[in-house]
Amino acid sequence: MKIDVIVVGKTKGALLITSDEYTKMISKYADISIIEIKEERLPLRASEAQIENALNREAETILKRIGERDFVYALSPEGIEFDSIMFSEQLRNAFDIGQSKVMFVIGSSHGLGNEVYKRANLKLSFSKMTFPHQLFRVMLLEQIFRAFKIINNETYHK
């Protein structure tokens, strides 16, 4: 099983350490990689057109990393919400249908470019709220780890 987590922007400090810890724990169940994509710089008061152009440039970089047979989750507040058990079933199903890789894509504070959402197999939401991408990266990794514990009937879930 191969999982890639694509994140727009860098993570530093304590959140990077926590992210690395979860990545290491997940690696007992799957080959996992974290891919950081450079966040496009925007002026302080960016126009909608400037934001859209930045998202499109980020999307080009992201889409180059996604294979034709990869199962892609695009993270979005407008996506589908699952509880942890349903998420573990979703993850297991993605691997069971023979996808070469499962990919999770976390956008910047402005989200993801439309082409990434179009390519995604599923738009996934943890909440209608907006989270800093550095924190959300840790939250996603924790849920992936929890999903593997559930799939393997191991203690941790509750």
Backbone as CSV, one residue per row, in Angstrom:
resi,resn,N_x,N_y,N_z,CA_x,CA_y,CA_z,C_x,C_y,C_z
1,MET,0.834,-1.178,0.000,0.000,0.000,0.000,0.877,1.239,0.000
2,LYS,0.528,2.172,-0.849,1.291,3.418,-0.978,0.354,4.591,-0.758
3,ILE,0.787,5.515,0.107,0.024,6.729,0.385,0.943,7.920,0.199
4,ASP,0.466,8.908,-0.537,1.151,10.199,-0.629,0.229,11.259,-0.046
5,VAL,0.800,12.133,0.767,0.073,13.290,1.280,0.746,14.511,0.677
6,ILE,0.026,15.205,-0.186,0.552,16.419,-0.814,0.021,17.607,-0.025
7,VAL,0.943,18.455,0.418,0.588,19.613,1.236,1.126,20.866,0.564
8,VAL,0.274,21.857,0.380,0.732,23.148,-0.132,1.280,23.930,1.060
9,GLY,2.558,24.268,1.004,3.206,25.007,2.086,4.054,24.109,2.959
10,LYS,4.874,24.729,3.774,5.804,24.014,4.652,5.251,23.935,6.069
11,THR,5.686,22.909,6.783,5.357,22.754,8.194,6.648,22.855,8.985
12,LYS,6.590,23.554,10.135,7.783,23.758,10.952,7.480,23.456,12.414
13,GLY,8.542,23.399,13.198,8.427,23.333,14.650,7.763,22.081,15.174
14,ALA,6.986,22.271,16.248,6.358,21.151,16.943,5.398,20.375,16.038
15,LEU,4.704,21.075,15.147,3.777,20.377,14.248,4.521,19.482,13.262
16,LEU,5.706,19.882,12.847,6.519,19.031,11.970,6.972,17.785,12.726
17,ILE,7.378,17.958,13.972,7.803,16.815,14.788,6.640,15.839,14.964
18,THR,5.463,16.355,15.273,4.286,15.501,15.443,3.912,14.825,14.129
19,SER,3.983,15.563,13.045,3.715,15.005,11.716,4.668,13.848,11.423
20,ASP,5.939,14.049,11.717,6.940,12.998,11.486,6.666,11.761,12.341
21,GLU,6.203,11.972,13.572,5.875,10.839,14.448,4.731,10.014,13.862
22,TYR,3.678,10.673,13.405,2.562,9.939,12.803,2.982,9.257,11.509
23,THR,3.801,9.923,10.718,4.280,9.320,9.472,5.039,8.032,9.776
24,LYS,5.866,8.064,10.799,6.626,6.871,11.194,5.685,5.757,11.654
25,MET,4.665,6.100,12.439,3.717,5.075,12.908,2.919,4.486,11.742
26,ILE,2.528,5.323,10.793,1.777,4.843,9.625,2.639,3.929,8.768
27,SER,3.942,4.179,8.736,4.844,3.403,7.871,4.883,1.922,8.248
28,LYS,4.355,1.552,9.406,4.245,0.136,9.773,3.141,-0.554,8.970
29,TYR,2.232,0.246,8.407,1.092,-0.286,7.671,1.153,-0.004,6.173
30,ALA,1.808,1.074,5.797,1.823,1.493,4.389,3.086,2.296,4.113
31,ASP,3.473,2.304,2.866,4.576,3.154,2.411,3.997,4.554,2.243
32,ILE,4.399,5.486,3.102,3.806,6.826,3.099,4.868,7.879,2.830
33,SER,4.483,8.863,2.021,5.359,9.994,1.714,4.588,11.285,1.916
34,ILE,5.291,12.291,2.428,4.737,13.635,2.541,5.435,14.482,1.485
35,ILE,4.661,15.121,0.640,5.210,15.944,-0.443,4.758,17.377,-0.216
36,GLU,5.704,18.255,0.030,5.376,19.666,0.233,5.518,20.413,-1.084
37,ILE,4.472,21.125,-1.457,4.440,21.938,-2.670,4.584,23.397,-2.251
38,LYS,5.396,24.126,-2.974,5.602,25.539,-2.658,4.292,26.307,-2.811
39,GLU,3.964,27.066,-1.759,2.779,27.918,-1.818,3.111,29.174,-2.610
40,GLU,2.265,29.488,-3.569,2.470,30.687,-4.382,2.300,31.930,-3.516
41,ARG,3.203,32.867,-3.678,3.129,34.113,-2.914,2.045,35.015,-3.502
42,LEU,1.334,35.648,-2.590,0.269,36.568,-2.986,0.452,37.888,-2.248
43,PRO,0.020,38.989,-2.869,0.051,40.258,-2.140,-0.923,40.210,-0.959
44,LEU,-0.713,41.091,-0.002,-1.532,41.117,1.209,-3.029,41.202,0.895
45,ARG,-3.398,42.048,-0.025,-4.803,42.188,-0.423,-4.971,41.682,-1.860
46,ALA,-4.822,40.392,-2.005,-4.874,39.789,-3.335,-6.289,39.832,-3.902
47,SER,-6.368,40.063,-5.192,-7.660,40.037,-5.881,-8.071,38.583,-6.125
48,GLU,-9.340,38.386,-6.453,-9.825,37.040,-6.782,-9.038,36.456,-7.953
49,ALA,-8.723,37.280,-8.941,-7.967,36.818,-10.111,-6.563,36.380,-9.704
50,GLN,-5.917,37.132,-8.825,-4.577,36.760,-8.363,-4.619,35.445,-7.586
51,ILE,-5.632,35.289,-6.752,-5.774,34.045,-5.986,-6.014,32.874,-6.929
52,GLU,-6.897,33.050,-7.893,-7.190,31.980,-8.856,-5.946,31.599,-9.650
53,ASN,-5.168,32.581,-10.082,-3.929,32.294,-10.811,-2.952,31.511,-9.945
54,ALA,-2.828,31.897,-8.676,-1.931,31.190,-7.762,-2.398,29.747,-7.568
55,LEU,-3.700,29.556,-7.362,-4.240,28.206,-7.194,-4.020,27.362,-8.446
56,ASN,-4.155,27.965,-9.612,-3.930,27.235,-10.864,-2.474,26.808,-11.004
57,ARG,-1.541,27.668,-10.607,-0.113,27.303,-10.666,0.193,26.174,-9.681
58,GLU,-0.374,26.264,-8.477,-0.191,25.185,-7.505,-0.807,23.888,-8.030
59,ALA,-1.972,23.996,-8.658,-2.651,22.816,-9.207,-1.797,22.128,-10.267
60,GLU,-1.142,22.900,-11.122,-0.260,22.309,-12.137,0.819,21.458,-11.485
61,THR,1.425,21.983,-10.431,2.478,21.250,-9.723,1.917,19.995,-9.068
62,ILE,0.761,20.119,-8.450,0.129,18.979,-7.780,-0.222,17.889,-8.785
63,LEU,-0.849,18.264,-9.887,-1.315,17.279,-10.870,-0.173,16.506,-11.510
64,LYS,1.006,17.094,-11.576,2.178,16.376,-12.099,2.564,15.211,-11.196
65,ARG,2.159,15.264,-9.947,2.506,14.232,-8.963,1.477,13.105,-8.906
66,ILE,0.351,13.290,-9.562,-0.751,12.337,-9.475,-0.767,11.449,-10.711
67,GLY,-0.765,10.137,-10.465,-0.817,9.175,-11.554,-2.241,8.903,-12.002
68,GLU,-2.354,8.325,-13.173,-3.660,8.037,-13.770,-4.495,7.093,-12.911
69,ARG,-3.837,6.124,-12.260,-4.555,5.118,-11.470,-4.601,5.431,-9.978
70,ASP,-4.126,6.597,-9.580,-4.128,6.963,-8.167,-5.534,7.344,-7.714
71,PHE,-5.859,6.970,-6.489,-7.123,7.378,-5.879,-6.843,8.649,-5.098
72,VAL,-7.527,9.739,-5.445,-7.206,11.058,-4.899,-8.339,11.583,-4.026
73,TYR,-7.968,11.929,-2.789,-8.850,12.647,-1.874,-8.397,14.096,-1.872
74,ALA,-9.270,15.006,-2.277,-8.979,16.440,-2.174,-9.674,16.938,-0.912
75,LEU,-8.909,17.512,0.008,-9.472,17.984,1.264,-10.133,19.333,1.046
76,SER,-11.369,19.456,1.533,-12.142,20.672,1.306,-13.242,20.790,2.355
77,PRO,-13.495,21.998,2.879,-14.627,22.152,3.804,-15.963,21.764,3.162
78,GLU,-16.038,21.791,1.832,-17.276,21.435,1.126,-17.363,19.948,0.800
79,GLY,-16.404,19.157,1.262,-16.389,17.738,0.945,-17.326,16.920,1.816
80,ILE,-17.230,15.612,1.665,-18.029,14.660,2.430,-17.341,14.418,3.769
81,GLU,-18.130,14.387,4.834,-17.596,14.105,6.166,-17.862,12.646,6.526
82,PHE,-16.862,12.006,7.139,-16.979,10.639,7.635,-16.610,10.617,9.106
83,ASP,-17.156,9.647,9.852,-16.592,9.401,11.171,-15.363,8.506,10.964
84,SER,-14.635,8.209,12.033,-13.373,7.478,11.892,-13.569,6.077,11.329
85,ILE,-14.635,5.417,11.716,-14.880,4.060,11.213,-15.213,4.101,9.726
86,MET,-16.068,5.027,9.325,-16.405,5.155,7.900,-15.167,5.540,7.085
87,PHE,-14.327,6.399,7.640,-13.099,6.785,6.940,-12.188,5.575,6.762
88,SER,-12.075,4.728,7.790,-11.228,3.535,7.665,-11.765,2.607,6.578
89,GLU,-13.089,2.493,6.476,-13.691,1.671,5.420,-13.417,2.276,4.046
90,GLN,-13.511,3.595,3.941,-13.204,4.295,2.685,-11.773,4.010,2.250
91,LEU,-10.843,4.133,3.199,-9.428,3.919,2.902,-9.184,2.479,2.465
92,ARG,-9.760,1.529,3.185,-9.599,0.123,2.815,-10.173,-0.131,1.421
93,ASN,-11.338,0.429,1.121,-11.945,0.254,-0.202,-11.076,0.835,-1.306
94,ALA,-10.457,1.973,-1.052,-9.586,2.586,-2.065,-8.441,1.648,-2.421
95,PHE,-7.901,0.954,-1.429,-6.828,-0.006,-1.704,-7.379,-1.277,-2.338
96,ASP,-8.565,-1.707,-1.902,-9.144,-2.951,-2.402,-9.507,-2.891,-3.879
97,ILE,-9.848,-1.708,-4.397,-10.249,-1.632,-5.804,-9.049,-1.552,-6.740
98,GLY,-7.859,-1.745,-6.183,-6.677,-1.880,-7.023,-6.023,-0.589,-7.454
99,GLN,-6.254,0.480,-6.722,-5.582,1.735,-7.062,-4.090,1.572,-6.787
100,SER,-3.264,2.186,-7.614,-1.825,2.051,-7.419,-1.362,2.814,-6.192
101,LYS,-2.071,3.892,-5.867,-1.671,4.728,-4.746,-2.883,5.513,-4.268
102,VAL,-2.922,5.784,-2.972,-3.939,6.671,-2.413,-3.254,7.988,-2.095
103,MET,-3.858,9.073,-2.553,-3.266,10.396,-2.362,-4.255,11.304,-1.653
104,PHE,-3.728,12.075,-0.708,-4.497,13.099,-0.019,-3.866,14.432,-0.374
105,VAL,-4.681,15.411,-0.756,-4.155,16.718,-1.157,-4.739,17.791,-0.242
106,ILE,-3.835,18.495,0.453,-4.211,19.579,1.363,-3.790,20.891,0.722
107,GLY,-4.727,21.784,0.517,-4.443,23.066,-0.112,-3.988,24.129,0.868
108,SER,-3.802,25.304,0.344,-3.429,26.466,1.151,-4.682,27.030,1.818
109,SER,-4.551,28.188,2.448,-5.711,28.823,3.077,-6.772,29.211,2.049
110,HIS,-6.390,29.249,0.776,-7.337,29.562,-0.296,-7.902,28.298,-0.941
111,GLY,-7.504,27.146,-0.453,-8.011,25.896,-0.999,-7.117,25.330,-2.082
112,LEU,-7.744,24.659,-3.035,-7.050,24.016,-4.147,-7.606,24.551,-5.462
113,GLY,-6.805,24.446,-6.509,-7.265,24.830,-7.832,-8.366,23.902,-8.319
114,ASN,-9.250,24.417,-9.155,-10.386,23.632,-9.657,-9.966,22.345,-10.342
115,GLU,-8.830,22.344,-11.027,-8.393,21.140,-11.734,-8.073,20.002,-10.764
116,VAL,-7.608,20.331,-9.567,-7.349,19.295,-8.559,-8.674,18.702,-8.094
117,TYR,-9.658,19.561,-7.833,-10.970,19.056,-7.429,-11.590,18.197,-8.533
118,LYS,-11.402,18.583,-9.790,-11.943,17.794,-10.912,-11.288,16.421,-10.984
119,ARG,-9.987,16.350,-10.704,-9.249,15.087,-10.775,-9.556,14.176,-9.587
120,ALA,-9.929,14.762,-8.478,-10.136,13.990,-7.250,-11.243,12.955,-7.416
121,ASN,-11.020,11.802,-6.823,-12.063,10.785,-6.765,-13.109,11.148,-5.717
122,LEU,-12.663,11.881,-4.680,-13.571,12.238,-3.607,-13.085,13.514,-2.927
123,LYS,-14.015,14.425,-2.676,-13.709,15.610,-1.863,-14.040,15.249,-0.424
124,LEU,-13.040,15.332,0.442,-13.160,14.910,1.831,-13.100,16.116,2.751
125,SER,-13.986,16.139,3.741,-14.011,17.229,4.713,-13.899,16.670,6.123
126,PHE,-13.169,17.368,6.970,-13.149,17.039,8.392,-14.111,17.950,9.145
127,SER,-14.477,19.069,8.525,-15.336,20.053,9.175,-15.623,21.167,8.181
128,LYS,-16.656,21.933,8.445,-16.919,23.134,7.648,-15.955,24.256,8.027
129,MET,-15.246,24.067,9.134,-14.299,25.081,9.596,-13.034,25.068,8.749
130,THR,-12.295,26.171,8.803,-11.002,26.274,8.131,-9.909,26.062,9.170
131,PHE,-8.892,25.265,8.820,-7.769,24.990,9.708,-6.470,25.420,9.042
132,PRO,-5.459,25.789,9.835,-4.141,26.036,9.240,-3.633,24.730,8.616
133,HIS,-3.035,24.815,7.419,-2.633,23.572,6.746,-1.601,22.792,7.548
134,GLN,-0.756,23.470,8.342,0.236,22.764,9.146,-0.453,21.899,10.209
135,LEU,-1.483,22.446,10.840,-2.234,21.696,11.842,-3.070,20.608,11.179
136,PHE,-3.673,20.922,10.055,-4.524,19.944,9.380,-3.717,18.737,8.923
137,ARG,-2.486,18.972,8.532,-1.605,17.864,8.138,-1.507,16.852,9.279
138,VAL,-1.309,17.324,10.508,-1.229,16.436,11.670,-2.572,15.739,11.888
139,MET,-3.658,16.481,11.780,-4.991,15.896,11.971,-5.254,14.782,10.955
140,LEU,-4.897,15.013,9.707,-5.090,13.999,8.670,-4.244,12.765,8.955
141,LEU,-2.978,12.971,9.287,-2.100,11.832,9.567,-2.608,11.025,10.757
142,GLU,-3.122,11.713,11.775,-3.672,10.997,12.928,-4.856,10.138,12.494
143,GLN,-5.714,10.654,11.635,-6.874,9.888,11.178,-6.466,8.722,10.272
144,ILE,-5.432,8.903,9.477,-4.926,7.783,8.662,-4.389,6.690,9.580
145,PHE,-3.612,7.084,10.596,-3.092,6.111,11.559,-4.241,5.401,12.275
146,ARG,-5.217,6.165,12.733,-6.384,5.597,13.414,-7.107,4.613,12.482
147,ALA,-7.225,4.967,11.212,-7.895,4.087,10.243,-7.184,2.741,10.138
148,PHE,-5.860,2.764,10.089,-5.122,1.496,10.019,-5.297,0.677,11.294
149,LYS,-5.372,1.328,12.436,-5.613,0.609,13.687,-6.997,-0.047,13.646
150,ILE,-7.990,0.670,13.139,-9.345,0.123,13.028,-9.360,-1.039,12.035
151,ILE,-8.761,-0.847,10.873,-8.726,-1.888,9.838,-8.101,-3.174,10.371
152,ASN,-7.070,-3.030,11.202,-6.337,-4.191,11.720,-6.832,-4.658,13.090
153,ASN,-7.979,-4.134,13.526,-8.569,-4.518,14.817,-7.585,-4.388,15.973
154,GLU,-6.829,-3.305,15.977,-5.853,-3.046,17.036,-6.391,-1.961,17.967
155,THR,-5.965,-2.005,19.212,-6.428,-1.000,20.165,-5.804,0.351,19.855
156,TYR,-6.594,1.391,20.058,-6.190,2.790,19.903,-7.417,3.636,19.675
157,HIS,-8.361,3.094,18.933,-9.482,3.854,18.394,-10.244,4.669,19.437
158,LYS,-10.544,4.127,20.609,-11.452,4.832,21.534,-10.718,5.626,22.567
